[in-house]
Every structure is written in C-alpha cells, then in structure tokens.
Amino acid sequence: MTQLYETRAGDRLDQIALGHYGAQAGVVERILDANPDLLLAGHGPVLPAGLRLVLPDLPATPTDRVVRLFG
C-alpha cells in the first residue's frame, strides 16, 4: 500500500528510503518517479520540513538463499 511521508527538517531522500524500505537497490529512484515535482523544486539533498512524499509500493522480489561458508 502506498504511504505518505511528511519530511522533517534535515531529512534526506536516501535516509527516508533506507528507513522505509531497508537496503534495496533503486528505491530512491522509485520515490523520485512517484514524486516528479521533487526534482523540479530544487531543494538539494537536504529536504525542508513539511514536504509530503508518496512512498510507493515496491514489487515483490524473490528472496535469495544465503549460504554461509564461514561462521
């Protein structure tokens, strides 16, 4: 389910993505695609407080089996 996020002073898009989705490739780009006006606004890397961002659903990805050889 798509969620809305309201920025707080000092938020960065990469931090928001990491906190919401965890470490996944391509999530910042997905957020930018869902919020096209964000790039046009020219905020830079640190976002001001009070922006409302759409955090889109990500497609389900298959989980890889992890084999630990040591430890």
PQR file of N, CA, C, O and H, with PARSE charges and radii, in Angstrom:
ATOM      1  N   MET A   1       0.844  -1.179   0.000 -0.4000 1.5000
ATOM      2  CA  MET A   1       0.000   0.000   0.000 -0.0000 2.0000
ATOM      3  C   MET A   1       0.886   1.237   0.000  0.5500 1.7000
ATOM      4  O   MET A   1       1.808   1.354   0.807 -0.5500 1.4000
ATOM      5  N   THR A   2       0.599   2.152  -0.907 -0.4000 1.5000
ATOM      6  CA  THR A   2       1.341   3.404  -0.990 -0.0000 2.0000
ATOM      7  C   THR A   2       1.127   4.197   0.302  0.5500 1.7000
ATOM      8  O   THR A   2       0.018   4.266   0.830 -0.5500 1.4000
ATOM      9  H   THR A   2      -0.150   2.057  -1.563  0.4000 1.0000
ATOM     10  N   GLN A   3       2.214   4.791   0.794 -0.4000 1.5000
ATOM     11  CA  GLN A   3       2.129   5.569   2.027 -0.0000 2.0000
ATOM     12  C   GLN A   3       2.597   6.997   1.775  0.5500 1.7000
ATOM     13  O   GLN A   3       3.356   7.261   0.843 -0.5500 1.4000
ATOM     14  H   GLN A   3       3.115   4.735   0.365  0.4000 1.0000
ATOM     15  N   LEU A   4       2.139   7.899   2.608 -0.4000 1.5000
ATOM     16  CA  LEU A   4       2.606   9.278   2.575 -0.0000 2.0000
ATOM     17  C   LEU A   4       3.593   9.487   3.720  0.5500 1.7000
ATOM     18  O   LEU A   4       3.447   8.918   4.803 -0.5500 1.4000
ATOM     19  H   LEU A   4       1.522   7.684   3.365  0.4000 1.0000
ATOM     20  N   TYR A   5       4.597  10.312   3.454 -0.4000 1.5000
ATOM     21  CA  TYR A   5       5.597  10.635   4.460 -0.0000 2.0000
ATOM     22  C   TYR A   5       5.751  12.146   4.475  0.5500 1.7000
ATOM     23  O   TYR A   5       5.912  12.765   3.423 -0.5500 1.4000
ATOM     24  H   TYR A   5       4.715  10.774   2.575  0.4000 1.0000
ATOM     25  N   GLU A   6       5.705  12.739   5.646 -0.4000 1.5000
ATOM     26  CA  GLU A   6       5.936  14.173   5.777 -0.0000 2.0000
ATOM     27  C   GLU A   6       7.346  14.390   6.295  0.5500 1.7000
ATOM     28  O   GLU A   6       7.721  13.875   7.349 -0.5500 1.4000
ATOM     29  H   GLU A   6       5.574  12.237   6.501  0.4000 1.0000
ATOM     30  N   THR A   7       8.119  15.157   5.544 -0.4000 1.5000
ATOM     31  CA  THR A   7       9.520  15.357   5.906 -0.0000 2.0000
ATOM     32  C   THR A   7       9.659  16.195   7.164  0.5500 1.7000
ATOM     33  O   THR A   7       8.816  17.028   7.500 -0.5500 1.4000
ATOM     34  H   THR A   7       7.814  15.575   4.688  0.4000 1.0000
ATOM     35  N   ARG A   8      10.763  15.931   7.836 -0.4000 1.5000
ATOM     36  CA  ARG A   8      11.179  16.737   8.990 -0.0000 2.0000
ATOM     37  C   ARG A   8      12.455  17.468   8.591  0.5500 1.7000
ATOM     38  O   ARG A   8      13.145  17.050   7.661 -0.5500 1.4000
ATOM     39  H   ARG A   8      11.448  15.255   7.563  0.4000 1.0000
ATOM     40  N   ALA A   9      12.766  18.534   9.273 -0.4000 1.5000
ATOM     41  CA  ALA A   9      13.960  19.319   8.945 -0.0000 2.0000
ATOM     42  C   ALA A   9      15.186  18.415   8.942  0.5500 1.7000
ATOM     43  O   ALA A   9      15.418  17.662   9.887 -0.5500 1.4000
ATOM     44  H   ALA A   9      12.205  18.874  10.029  0.4000 1.0000
ATOM     45  N   GLY A  10      15.964  18.499   7.875 -0.4000 1.5000
ATOM     46  CA  GLY A  10      17.196  17.732   7.782 -0.0000 2.0000
ATOM     47  C   GLY A  10      17.053  16.377   7.120  0.5500 1.7000
ATOM     48  O   GLY A  10      18.056  15.692   6.917 -0.5500 1.4000
ATOM     49  H   GLY A  10      15.776  19.111   7.107  0.4000 1.0000
ATOM     50  N   ASP A  11      15.831  15.964   6.773 -0.4000 1.5000
ATOM     51  CA  ASP A  11      15.646  14.678   6.087 -0.0000 2.0000
ATOM     52  C   ASP A  11      16.339  14.691   4.735  0.5500 1.7000
ATOM     53  O   ASP A  11      16.387  15.712   4.049 -0.5500 1.4000
ATOM     54  H   ASP A  11      15.017  16.521   6.938  0.4000 1.0000
ATOM     55  N   ARG A  12      16.870  13.538   4.371 -0.4000 1.5000
ATOM     56  CA  ARG A  12      17.423  13.320   3.033 -0.0000 2.0000
ATOM     57  C   ARG A  12      16.662  12.152   2.416  0.5500 1.7000
ATOM     58  O   ARG A  12      16.218  11.248   3.124 -0.5500 1.4000
ATOM     59  H   ARG A  12      16.831  12.709   4.928  0.4000 1.0000
ATOM     60  N   LEU A  13      16.519  12.177   1.126 -0.4000 1.5000
ATOM     61  CA  LEU A  13      15.743  11.154   0.447 -0.0000 2.0000
ATOM     62  C   LEU A  13      16.342   9.764   0.644  0.5500 1.7000
ATOM     63  O   LEU A  13      15.603   8.792   0.800 -0.5500 1.4000
ATOM     64  H   LEU A  13      16.880  12.911   0.552  0.4000 1.0000
ATOM     65  N   ASP A  14      17.655   9.660   0.639 -0.4000 1.5000
ATOM     66  CA  ASP A  14      18.277   8.346   0.835 -0.0000 2.0000
ATOM     67  C   ASP A  14      18.007   7.810   2.242  0.5500 1.7000
ATOM     68  O   ASP A  14      17.818   6.607   2.419 -0.5500 1.4000
ATOM     69  H   ASP A  14      18.255  10.450   0.513  0.4000 1.0000
ATOM     70  N   GLN A  15      17.987   8.688   3.237 -0.4000 1.5000
ATOM     71  CA  GLN A  15      17.681   8.252   4.609 -0.0000 2.0000
ATOM     72  C   GLN A  15      16.227   7.808   4.727  0.5500 1.7000
ATOM     73  O   GLN A  15      15.933   6.812   5.388 -0.5500 1.4000
ATOM     74  H   GLN A  15      18.140   9.665   3.093  0.4000 1.0000
ATOM     75  N   ILE A  16      15.325   8.538   4.093 -0.4000 1.5000
ATOM     76  CA  ILE A  16      13.912   8.167   4.117 -0.0000 2.0000
ATOM     77  C   ILE A  16      13.733   6.800   3.468  0.5500 1.7000
ATOM     78  O   ILE A  16      13.034   5.938   4.002 -0.5500 1.4000
ATOM     79  H   ILE A  16      15.564   9.347   3.556  0.4000 1.0000
ATOM     80  N   ALA A  17      14.364   6.607   2.321 -0.4000 1.5000
ATOM     81  CA  ALA A  17      14.255   5.327   1.606 -0.0000 2.0000
ATOM     82  C   ALA A  17      14.806   4.178   2.447  0.5500 1.7000
ATOM     83  O   ALA A  17      14.185   3.118   2.529 -0.5500 1.4000
ATOM     84  H   ALA A  17      14.931   7.307   1.887  0.4000 1.0000
ATOM     85  N   LEU A  18      15.949   4.378   3.061 -0.4000 1.5000
ATOM     86  CA  LEU A  18      16.553   3.334   3.885 -0.0000 2.0000
ATOM     87  C   LEU A  18      15.668   3.008   5.078  0.5500 1.7000
ATOM     88  O   LEU A  18      15.484   1.837   5.409 -0.5500 1.4000
ATOM     89  H   LEU A  18      16.453   5.239   2.994  0.4000 1.0000
ATOM     90  N   GLY A  19      15.122   4.020   5.722 -0.4000 1.5000
ATOM     91  CA  GLY A  19      14.271   3.797   6.881 -0.0000 2.0000
ATOM     92  C   GLY A  19      12.959   3.110   6.539  0.5500 1.7000
ATOM     93  O   GLY A  19      12.447   2.319   7.330 -0.5500 1.4000
ATOM     94  H   GLY A  19      15.271   4.971   5.453  0.4000 1.0000
ATOM     95  N   HIS A  20      12.414   3.405   5.367 -0.4000 1.5000
ATOM     96  CA  HIS A  20      11.114   2.842   4.996 -0.0000 2.0000
ATOM     97  C   HIS A  20      11.237   1.467   4.325  0.5500 1.7000
ATOM     98  O   HIS A  20      10.469   0.553   4.623 -0.5500 1.4000
ATOM     99  H   HIS A  20      12.830   4.048   4.723  0.4000 1.0000
ATOM    100  N   TYR A  21      12.208   1.334   3.422 -0.4000 1.5000
ATOM    101  CA  TYR A  21      12.326   0.112   2.626 -0.0000 2.0000
ATOM    102  C   TYR A  21      13.471  -0.793   3.050  0.5500 1.7000
ATOM    103  O   TYR A  21      13.504  -1.964   2.672 -0.5500 1.4000
ATOM    104  H   TYR A  21      12.832   2.076   3.180  0.4000 1.0000
ATOM    105  N   GLY A  22      14.405  -0.272   3.827 -0.4000 1.5000
ATOM    106  CA  GLY A  22      15.613  -1.044   4.108 -0.0000 2.0000
ATOM    107  C   GLY A  22      16.587  -0.875   2.950  0.5500 1.7000
ATOM    108  O   GLY A  22      16.373  -0.053   2.058 -0.5500 1.4000
ATOM    109  H   GLY A  22      14.379   0.680   4.134  0.4000 1.0000
ATOM    110  N   ALA A  23      17.635  -1.642   2.973 -0.4000 1.5000
ATOM    111  CA  ALA A  23      18.677  -1.536   1.948 -0.0000 2.0000
ATOM    112  C   ALA A  23      18.251  -2.300   0.696  0.5500 1.7000
ATOM    113  O   ALA A  23      18.429  -3.514   0.603 -0.5500 1.4000
ATOM    114  H   ALA A  23      17.809  -2.309   3.697  0.4000 1.0000
ATOM    115  N   GLN A  24      17.690  -1.572  -0.257 -0.4000 1.5000
ATOM    116  CA  GLN A  24      17.269  -2.159  -1.527 -0.0000 2.0000
ATOM    117  C   GLN A  24      17.716  -1.239  -2.654  0.5500 1.7000
ATOM    118  O   GLN A  24      17.662  -0.016  -2.532 -0.5500 1.4000
ATOM    119  H   GLN A  24      17.545  -0.586  -0.181  0.4000 1.0000
ATOM    120  N   ALA A  25      18.148  -1.828  -3.728 -0.4000 1.5000
ATOM    121  CA  ALA A  25      18.592  -1.045  -4.879 -0.0000 2.0000
ATOM    122  C   ALA A  25      17.404  -0.385  -5.572  0.5500 1.7000
ATOM    123  O   ALA A  25      16.338  -0.988  -5.701 -0.5500 1.4000
ATOM    124  H   ALA A  25      18.193  -2.822  -3.827  0.4000 1.0000
ATOM    125  N   GLY A  26      17.590   0.836  -6.010 -0.4000 1.5000
ATOM    126  CA  GLY A  26      16.616   1.522  -6.842 -0.0000 2.0000
ATOM    127  C   GLY A  26      15.459   2.203  -6.133  0.5500 1.7000
ATOM    128  O   GLY A  26      14.558   2.716  -6.797 -0.5500 1.4000
ATOM    129  H   GLY A  26      18.455   1.326  -5.905  0.4000 1.0000
ATOM    130  N   VAL A  27      15.454   2.225  -4.800 -0.4000 1.5000
ATOM    131  CA  VAL A  27      14.298   2.793  -4.107 -0.0000 2.0000
ATOM    132  C   VAL A  27      14.260   4.319  -4.182  0.5500 1.7000
ATOM    133  O   VAL A  27      13.174   4.894  -4.256 -0.5500 1.4000
ATOM    134  H   VAL A  27      16.186   1.808  -4.261  0.4000 1.0000
ATOM    135  N   VAL A  28      15.389   4.974  -4.164 -0.4000 1.5000
ATOM    136  CA  VAL A  28      15.395   6.442  -4.279 -0.0000 2.0000
ATOM    137  C   VAL A  28      14.801   6.834  -5.632  0.5500 1.7000
ATOM    138  O   VAL A  28      14.015   7.778  -5.718 -0.5500 1.4000
ATOM    139  H   VAL A  28      16.270   4.507  -4.103  0.4000 1.0000
ATOM    140  N   GLU A  29      15.170   6.123  -6.666 -0.4000 1.5000
ATOM    141  CA  GLU A  29      14.642   6.400  -7.996 -0.0000 2.0000
ATOM    142  C   GLU A  29      13.134   6.175  -8.046  0.5500 1.7000
ATOM    143  O   GLU A  29      12.412   6.937  -8.690 -0.5500 1.4000
ATOM    144  H   GLU A  29      15.808   5.356  -6.596  0.4000 1.0000
ATOM    145  N   ARG A  30      12.658   5.139  -7.374 -0.4000 1.5000
ATOM    146  CA  ARG A  30      11.208   4.862  -7.333 -0.0000 2.0000
ATOM    147  C   ARG A  30      10.467   5.987  -6.613  0.5500 1.7000
ATOM    148  O   ARG A  30       9.381   6.385  -7.036 -0.5500 1.4000
ATOM    149  H   ARG A  30      13.244   4.520  -6.851  0.4000 1.0000
ATOM    150  N   ILE A  31      11.045   6.496  -5.534 -0.4000 1.5000
ATOM    151  CA  ILE A  31      10.418   7.613  -4.823 -0.0000 2.0000
ATOM    152  C   ILE A  31      10.397   8.859  -5.709  0.5500 1.7000
ATOM    153  O   ILE A  31       9.397   9.575  -5.748 -0.5500 1.4000
ATOM    154  H   ILE A  31      11.927   6.173  -5.190  0.4000 1.0000
ATOM    155  N   LEU A  32      11.491   9.117  -6.416 -0.4000 1.5000
ATOM    156  CA  LEU A  32      11.525  10.270  -7.318 -0.0000 2.0000
ATOM    157  C   LEU A  32      10.506  10.122  -8.441  0.5500 1.7000
ATOM    158  O   LEU A  32       9.882  11.107  -8.837 -0.5500 1.4000
ATOM    159  H   LEU A  32      12.304   8.535  -6.384  0.4000 1.0000
ATOM    160  N   ASP A  33      10.326   8.908  -8.963 -0.4000 1.5000
ATOM    161  CA  ASP A  33       9.317   8.676 -10.003 -0.0000 2.0000
ATOM    162  C   ASP A  33       7.914   8.959  -9.472  0.5500 1.7000
ATOM    163  O   ASP A  33       7.068   9.474 -10.203 -0.5500 1.4000
ATOM    164  H   ASP A  33      10.833   8.108  -8.642  0.4000 1.0000
ATOM    165  N   ALA A  34       7.665   8.628  -8.216 -0.4000 1.5000
ATOM    166  CA  ALA A  34       6.348   8.838  -7.609 -0.0000 2.0000
ATOM    167  C   ALA A  34       6.120  10.293  -7.201  0.5500 1.7000
ATOM    168  O   ALA A  34       4.986  10.694  -6.935 -0.5500 1.4000
ATOM    169  H   ALA A  34       8.353   8.210  -7.623  0.4000 1.0000
ATOM    170  N   ASN A  35       7.198  11.086  -7.151 -0.4000 1.5000
ATOM    171  CA  ASN A  35       7.127  12.492  -6.736 -0.0000 2.0000
ATOM    172  C   ASN A  35       7.874  13.362  -7.745  0.5500 1.7000
ATOM    173  O   ASN A  35       8.909  13.933  -7.404 -0.5500 1.4000
ATOM    174  H   ASN A  35       8.118  10.760  -7.367  0.4000 1.0000
ATOM    175  N   PRO A  36       7.378  13.480  -8.977 -0.5600 1.5000
ATOM    176  CA  PRO A  36       8.137  14.187 -10.021  0.2800 2.0000
ATOM    177  C   PRO A  36       8.410  15.656  -9.706  0.5500 1.7000
ATOM    178  O   PRO A  36       9.400  16.208 -10.187 -0.5500 1.4000
ATOM    179  N   ASP A  37       7.566  16.295  -8.919 -0.4000 1.5000
ATOM    180  CA  ASP A  37       7.784  17.707  -8.591 -0.0000 2.0000
ATOM    181  C   ASP A  37       8.964  17.915  -7.652  0.5500 1.7000
ATOM    182  O   ASP A  37       9.462  19.034  -7.522 -0.5500 1.4000
ATOM    183  H   ASP A  37       6.762  15.847  -8.528  0.4000 1.0000
ATOM    184  N   LEU A  38       9.411  16.862  -7.003 -0.4000 1.5000
ATOM    185  CA  LEU A  38      10.512  16.980  -6.050 -0.0000 2.0000
ATOM    186  C   LEU A  38      11.796  17.440  -6.735  0.5500 1.7000
ATOM    187  O   LEU A  38      12.519  18.280  -6.198 -0.5500 1.4000
ATOM    188  H   LEU A  38       9.006  15.954  -7.108  0.4000 1.0000
ATOM    189  N   LEU A  39      12.080  16.904  -7.898 -0.4000 1.5000
ATOM    190  CA  LEU A  39      13.283  17.325  -8.634 -0.0000 2.0000
ATOM    191  C   LEU A  39      13.148  18.754  -9.151  0.5500 1.7000
ATOM    192  O   LEU A  39      14.121  19.508  -9.168 -0.5500 1.4000
ATOM    193  H   LEU A  39      11.493  16.222  -8.334  0.4000 1.0000
ATOM    194  N   LEU A  40      11.955  19.117  -9.566 -0.4000 1.5000
ATOM    195  CA  LEU A  40      11.743  20.464 -10.106 -0.0000 2.0000
ATOM    196  C   LEU A  40      11.838  21.536  -9.039  0.5500 1.7000
ATOM    197  O   LEU A  40      12.152  22.687  -9.341 -0.5500 1.4000
ATOM    198  H   LEU A  40      11.165  18.504  -9.552  0.4000 1.0000
ATOM    199  N   ALA A  41      11.570  21.170  -7.799 -0.4000 1.5000
ATOM    200  CA  ALA A  41      11.572  22.155  -6.710 -0.0000 2.0000
ATOM    201  C   ALA A  41      12.979  22.635  -6.357  0.5500 1.7000
ATOM    202  O   ALA A  41      13.133  23.721  -5.797 -0.5500 1.4000
ATOM    203  H   ALA A  41      11.314  20.235  -7.554  0.4000 1.0000
ATOM    204  N   GLY A  42      14.007  21.846  -6.672 -0.4000 1.5000
ATOM    205  CA  GLY A  42      15.380  22.268  -6.447 -0.0000 2.0000
ATOM    206  C   GLY A  42      15.782  22.382  -4.991  0.5500 1.7000
ATOM    207  O   GLY A  42      16.517  23.301  -4.630 -0.5500 1.4000
ATOM    208  H   GLY A  42      13.882  20.963  -7.127  0.4000 1.0000
ATOM    209  N   HIS A  43      15.320  21.471  -4.142 -0.4000 1.5000
ATOM    210  CA  HIS A  43      15.646  21.527  -2.716 -0.0000 2.0000
ATOM    211  C   HIS A  43      17.082  21.126  -2.411  0.5500 1.7000
ATOM    212  O   HIS A  43      17.620  21.533  -1.381 -0.5500 1.4000
ATOM    213  H   HIS A  43      14.723  20.724  -4.436  0.4000 1.0000
ATOM    214  N   GLY A  44      17.706  20.356  -3.260 -0.4000 1.5000
ATOM    215  CA  GLY A  44      19.025  19.839  -2.950 -0.0000 2.0000
ATOM    216  C   GLY A  44      18.904  18.575  -2.116  0.5500 1.7000
ATOM    217  O   GLY A  44      17.805  18.045  -1.955 -0.5500 1.4000
ATOM    218  H   GLY A  44      17.268  20.026  -4.096  0.4000 1.0000
ATOM    219  N   PRO A  45      20.020  18.082  -1.581 -0.5600 1.5000
ATOM    220  CA  PRO A  45      19.983  16.804  -0.876  0.2800 2.0000
ATOM    221  C   PRO A  45      19.257  16.842   0.467  0.5500 1.7000
ATOM    222  O   PRO A  45      18.694  15.832   0.888 -0.5500 1.4000
ATOM    223  N   VAL A  46      19.260  17.991   1.145 -0.4000 1.5000
ATOM    224  CA  VAL A  46      18.584  18.097   2.445 -0.0000 2.0000
ATOM    225  C   VAL A  46      17.217  18.735   2.213  0.5500 1.7000
ATOM    226  O   VAL A  46      17.112  19.854   1.712 -0.5500 1.4000
ATOM    227  H   VAL A  46      19.717  18.811   0.803  0.4000 1.0000
ATOM    228  N   LEU A  47      16.175  17.998   2.588 -0.4000 1.5000
ATOM    229  CA  LEU A  47      14.809  18.453   2.328 -0.0000 2.0000
ATOM    230  C   LEU A  47      14.288  19.303   3.476  0.5500 1.7000
ATOM    231  O   LEU A  47      14.639  19.067   4.632 -0.5500 1.4000
ATOM    232  H   LEU A  47      16.260  17.088   2.994  0.4000 1.0000
ATOM    233  N   PRO A  48      13.453  20.288   3.167 -0.5600 1.5000
ATOM    234  CA  PRO A  48      12.849  21.086   4.236  0.2800 2.0000
ATOM    235  C   PRO A  48      11.728  20.316   4.918  0.5500 1.7000
ATOM    236  O   PRO A  48      11.211  19.340   4.374 -0.5500 1.4000
ATOM    237  N   ALA A  49      11.364  20.754   6.093 -0.4000 1.5000
ATOM    238  CA  ALA A  49      10.258  20.129   6.823 -0.0000 2.0000
ATOM    239  C   ALA A  49       8.937  20.439   6.125  0.5500 1.7000
ATOM    240  O   ALA A  49       8.760  21.500   5.527 -0.5500 1.4000
ATOM    241  H   ALA A  49      11.785  21.547   6.535  0.4000 1.0000
ATOM    242  N   GLY A  50       8.016  19.480   6.219 -0.4000 1.5000
ATOM    243  CA  GLY A  50       6.662  19.712   5.746 -0.0000 2.0000
ATOM    244  C   GLY A  50       6.346  19.261   4.347  0.5500 1.7000
ATOM    245  O   GLY A  50       5.206  19.414   3.906 -0.5500 1.4000
ATOM    246  H   GLY A  50       8.160  18.618   6.705  0.4000 1.0000
ATOM    247  N   LEU A  51       7.318  18.700   3.613 -0.4000 1.5000
ATOM    248  CA  LEU A  51       7.003  18.158   2.289 -0.0000 2.0000
ATOM    249  C   LEU A  51       6.264  16.839   2.468  0.5500 1.7000
ATOM    250  O   LEU A  51       6.597  16.048   3.351 -0.5500 1.4000
ATOM    251  H   LEU A  51       8.244  18.576   3.970  0.4000 1.0000
ATOM    252  N   ARG A  52       5.269  16.606   1.632 -0.4000 1.5000
ATOM    253  CA  ARG A  52       4.543  15.335   1.678 -0.0000 2.0000
ATOM    254  C   ARG A  52       5.000  14.500   0.494  0.5500 1.7000
ATOM    255  O   ARG A  52       4.793  14.873  -0.661 -0.5500 1.4000
ATOM    256  H   ARG A  52       4.999  17.248   0.914  0.4000 1.0000
ATOM    257  N   LEU A  53       5.621  13.371   0.794 -0.4000 1.5000
ATOM    258  CA  LEU A  53       6.147  12.481  -0.238 -0.0000 2.0000
ATOM    259  C   LEU A  53       5.308  11.220  -0.326  0.5500 1.7000
ATOM    260  O   LEU A  53       4.840  10.694   0.685 -0.5500 1.4000
ATOM    261  H   LEU A  53       5.789  13.069   1.732  0.4000 1.0000
ATOM    262  N   VAL A  54       5.126  10.746  -1.538 -0.4000 1.5000
ATOM    263  CA  VAL A  54       4.489   9.456  -1.765 -0.0000 2.0000
ATOM    264  C   VAL A  54       5.596   8.398  -1.731  0.5500 1.7000
ATOM    265  O   VAL A  54       6.581   8.490  -2.464 -0.5500 1.4000
ATOM    266  H   VAL A  54       5.506  11.173  -2.359  0.4000 1.0000
ATOM    267  N   LEU A  55       5.419   7.394  -0.867 -0.4000 1.5000
ATOM    268  CA  LEU A  55       6.345   6.264  -0.811 -0.0000 2.0000
ATOM    269  C   LEU A  55       5.629   5.091  -1.467  0.5500 1.7000
ATOM    270  O   LEU A  55       4.761   4.471  -0.854 -0.5500 1.4000
ATOM    271  H   LEU A  55       4.619   7.320  -0.272  0.4000 1.0000
ATOM    272  N   PRO A  56       5.993   4.780  -2.728 -0.5600 1.5000
ATOM    273  CA  PRO A  56       5.255   3.771  -3.477  0.2800 2.0000
ATOM    274  C   PRO A  56       5.540   2.356  -2.993  0.5500 1.7000
ATOM    275  O   PRO A  56       6.551   2.084  -2.347 -0.5500 1.4000
ATOM    276  N   ASP A  57       4.614   1.468  -3.330 -0.4000 1.5000
ATOM    277  CA  ASP A  57       4.853   0.049  -3.086 -0.0000 2.0000
ATOM    278  C   ASP A  57       5.936  -0.419  -4.038  0.5500 1.7000
ATOM    279  O   ASP A  57       6.036   0.069  -5.164 -0.5500 1.4000
ATOM    280  H   ASP A  57       3.792   1.689  -3.855  0.4000 1.0000
ATOM    281  N   LEU A  58       6.734  -1.350  -3.593 -0.4000 1.5000
ATOM    282  CA  LEU A  58       7.745  -1.956  -4.453 -0.0000 2.0000
ATOM    283  C   LEU A  58       7.267  -3.328  -4.872  0.5500 1.7000
ATOM    284  O   LEU A  58       6.576  -4.009  -4.114 -0.5500 1.4000
ATOM    285  H   LEU A  58       6.653  -1.746  -2.678  0.4000 1.0000
ATOM    286  N   PRO A  59       7.629  -3.735  -6.071 -0.5600 1.5000
ATOM    287  CA  PRO A  59       7.250  -5.084  -6.475  0.2800 2.0000
ATOM    288  C   PRO A  59       7.941  -6.114  -5.595  0.5500 1.7000
ATOM    289  O   PRO A  59       9.068  -5.910  -5.145 -0.5500 1.4000
ATOM    290  N   ALA A  60       7.264  -7.201  -5.360 -0.4000 1.5000
ATOM    291  CA  ALA A  60       7.845  -8.272  -4.540 -0.0000 2.0000
ATOM    292  C   ALA A  60       9.064  -8.843  -5.262  0.5500 1.7000
ATOM    293  O   ALA A  60       9.039  -9.083  -6.469 -0.5500 1.4000
ATOM    294  H   ALA A  60       6.348  -7.366  -5.725  0.4000 1.0000
ATOM    295  N   THR A  61      10.116  -9.052  -4.497 -0.4000 1.5000
ATOM    296  CA  THR A  61      11.325  -9.650  -5.063 -0.0000 2.0000
ATOM    297  C   THR A  61      11.546 -11.004  -4.417  0.5500 1.7000
ATOM    298  O   THR A  61      11.336 -11.168  -3.215 -0.5500 1.4000
ATOM    299  H   THR A  61      10.136  -8.858  -3.517  0.4000 1.0000
ATOM    300  N   PRO A  62      11.966 -11.964  -5.207 -0.5600 1.5000
ATOM    301  CA  PRO A  62      12.235 -13.274  -4.610  0.2800 2.0000
ATOM    302  C   PRO A  62      13.420 -13.185  -3.655  0.5500 1.7000
ATOM    303  O   PRO A  62      14.379 -12.459  -3.915 -0.5500 1.4000
ATOM    304  N   THR A  63      13.354 -13.902  -2.586 -0.4000 1.5000
ATOM    305  CA  THR A  63      14.466 -13.906  -1.636 -0.0000 2.0000
ATOM    306  C   THR A  63      15.496 -14.923  -2.083  0.5500 1.7000
ATOM    307  O   THR A  63      15.167 -16.049  -2.457 -0.5500 1.4000
ATOM    308  H   THR A  63      12.575 -14.492  -2.374  0.4000 1.0000
ATOM    309  N   ASP A  64      16.723 -14.511  -2.037 -0.4000 1.5000
ATOM    310  CA  ASP A  64      17.816 -15.400  -2.393 -0.0000 2.0000
ATOM    311  C   ASP A  64      18.207 -16.234  -1.187  0.5500 1.7000
ATOM    312  O   ASP A  64      18.142 -15.773  -0.048 -0.5500 1.4000
ATOM    313  H   ASP A  64      16.990 -13.597  -1.733  0.4000 1.0000
ATOM    314  N   ARG A  65      18.598 -17.423  -1.443 -0.4000 1.5000
ATOM    315  CA  ARG A  65      19.067 -18.293  -0.379 -0.0000 2.0000
ATOM    316  C   ARG A  65      20.519 -17.937  -0.081  0.5500 1.7000
ATOM    317  O   ARG A  65      21.346 -17.859  -0.989 -0.5500 1.4000
ATOM    318  H   ARG A  65      18.650 -17.797  -2.369  0.4000 1.0000
ATOM    319  N   VAL A  66      20.819 -17.723   1.179 -0.4000 1.5000
ATOM    320  CA  VAL A  66      22.175 -17.339   1.580 -0.0000 2.0000
ATOM    321  C   VAL A  66      22.831 -18.549   2.239  0.5500 1.7000
ATOM    322  O   VAL A  66      22.280 -19.174   3.145 -0.5500 1.4000
ATOM    323  H   VAL A  66      20.147 -17.786   1.917  0.4000 1.0000
ATOM    324  N   VAL A  67      24.017 -18.848   1.750 -0.4000 1.5000
ATOM    325  CA  VAL A  67      24.801 -19.942   2.317 -0.0000 2.0000
ATOM    326  C   VAL A  67      26.039 -19.331   2.931  0.5500 1.7000
ATOM    327  O   VAL A  67      26.792 -18.636   2.248 -0.5500 1.4000
ATOM    328  H   VAL A  67      24.464 -18.341   1.013  0.4000 1.0000
ATOM    329  N   ARG A  68      26.261 -19.575   4.197 -0.4000 1.5000
ATOM    330  CA  ARG A  68      27.451 -19.058   4.882 -0.0000 2.0000
ATOM    331  C   ARG A  68      28.494 -20.162   4.937  0.5500 1.7000
ATOM    332  O   ARG A  68      28.267 -21.240   5.486 -0.5500 1.4000
ATOM    333  H   ARG A  68      25.649 -20.139   4.751  0.4000 1.0000
ATOM    334  N   LEU A  69      29.622 -19.862   4.361 -0.4000 1.5000
ATOM    335  CA  LEU A  69      30.696 -20.847   4.353 -0.0000 2.0000
ATOM    336  C   LEU A  69      31.506 -20.803   5.641  0.5500 1.7000
ATOM    337  O   LEU A  69      32.011 -21.825   6.106 -0.5500 1.4000
ATOM    338  H   LEU A  69      29.807 -18.986   3.915  0.4000 1.0000
ATOM    339  N   PHE A  70      31.623 -19.621   6.206 -0.4000 1.5000
ATOM    340  CA  PHE A  70      32.418 -19.461   7.421 -0.0000 2.0000
ATOM    341  C   PHE A  70      31.603 -18.681   8.450  0.5500 1.7000
ATOM    342  O   PHE A  70      31.071 -17.613   8.146 -0.5500 1.4000
ATOM    343  H   PHE A  70      31.213 -18.791   5.829  0.4000 1.0000
ATOM    344  N   GLY A  71      31.507 -19.215   9.663 -0.4000 1.5000
ATOM    345  CA  GLY A  71      30.870 -18.527  10.768 -0.0000 2.0000
ATOM    346  C   GLY A  71      29.429 -18.450  10.623  0.5500 1.7000
ATOM    347  O   GLY A  71      28.751 -17.893  11.486 -0.5500 1.4000
ATOM    348  H   GLY A  71      31.939 -20.082   9.909  0.4000 1.0000
TER
END
